[in-house]
């Protein structure tokens, strides 16, 4: 950790109550640089007075109300030089975080009030295509088809023609690739809100006719996402069947990185979801995935060395990291009005 980041404040989402999340935040306290009195403090807007959260191992995590003084934020009696944000900012950028002179990680323009999945995958397409050319493979192996559909209103059934057209187009493209490579799976697409996370606003479609056949419940589900935000732009993306299975349930690997290093991950597991559905839904479970050995490079001197899919996951994660870096660099230009320099 850099010499300047000696004092940190961690700002989290108000609803992030899961004990696993709390344990991660407690671990962050343990690895924070020492040599100072409580160099790492945790805050959450709306917590008044300070609140203790008891963890399963008996330890406690203290949350303190966030305060702002001038162009700096912190907690009572604690003025950090860096602020860690664990809030995806789906609801927008709160005033308390605007024009800060402190280092904020990740940068605020990484929040969903600015980011769009379609921008992310547009950059990833370029990165993946360049990488595929370098190693001599079809870019489709690492880059699924996608299109963005804007000006849609699920509740008023506006924009269905756009959505139906892109679903049909992508399904046709997938079938062509499946035929080329002898894949017998049934093609499907995933329709998801172009902004936001939390597993909301996601739909699996296997035929374009399903778009106009959506019932009221399905349309209401797609119309609003996290923080009650209305959906008017969606990403239509090729669906990738979930091939991993943990304890008989569909599973997908999630990769953790620090800087450009793959450091670990976990399986998201859902026993009530199938291979063609989003596993990021109520009822999901998390299984730790140690990456110490799985991330070893394949042995190029052993022609019989089995494929290492975990290493492949790490490669895709690093490509996505390059993609995110380019994406954020571009987004930063539009973020200038919120920067401390602009305020000055």
Secondary structure, 3 states (H helix, E strand, C coil): CCCCCCCEEEEECCCCCCHHHHHHHHHHHHHCCCCCCCCEEEECCCCCCCEEEECCCCCEEEEECCEEECCEEEECCECCCEEEEECCCCCCCCHHHCCCCCEEECCHHHCCCCCCHHHHHHHHHHHHHHHHHHHCCCHHHCCCCEEEECCCECCCCECHHHHHHHHHHHHHHHHHHHHHHCCCCCCCEEEEECCCCCCCCEEEECCHHHCCCCCHHHHHHHHECHHHCECCCEEEEECCCCCEEECCEEEEEEEEEECCEEEEEEEEEECCCCCCCCCCCCCCEEEEECCCCCCCCCCCCCCCCCCCHHHHHHHHHHHHHHHHHHHHHHHHHHCHHHCHHHHC
